[in-house]
């Protein structure tokens, strides 16, 4: 099973990107997690470009298509999802009726240095993904006080966060198999 992890942060030292990377390390046996790392290359969504499909857009759509599921990991900017992530979802939600996100099984996670773990952003992200046609599953995975939950000396999340992330990935993977069999 292949899961594509998309971090909504462009920041080099992002806790959300670190969480998305860590998903590959903690994924259960038989689950491969690939990090999408081209978010900053996507042009601003423009319906006039839909017939042209710039190369980074085609790559995003293809990688979502090729994945069995997608894990979206979002920071919280001004109480919601960052523009770069919303832009990627806008591109992946087109063309209508055959979009890469249409019926794709997805899950949401987020990290912030505040006490709520990007919960507002995760709620908005679930709504946006659902409207885009994705099948959003499982509970959110809020990582509060990310600066205290990341073990820099070991290059990854704390043991508690790693276990929560492993369970989140396992839950996402378990949602894919029954849905694909029924389809």
Buried (B, 14 or more C-beta within 10 A) or exposed (E): BBBBBBBBBBEEEBBBBBBBBBBBEBBEEEBEBBBBEBBEEBEEBEEEBEEEBBEBBEBBBEBBBEBBBBBBBBBBBEEBBBEBBBBBBBBBBBEEEEBBBBEBBBBBBBBBBEEBBBBBBBBBBBEBBEEBBBBBBBEBBBBBBBEEBBEEEEEBBBEEBBEBBBBBBBBBBBBBEEBEEEE
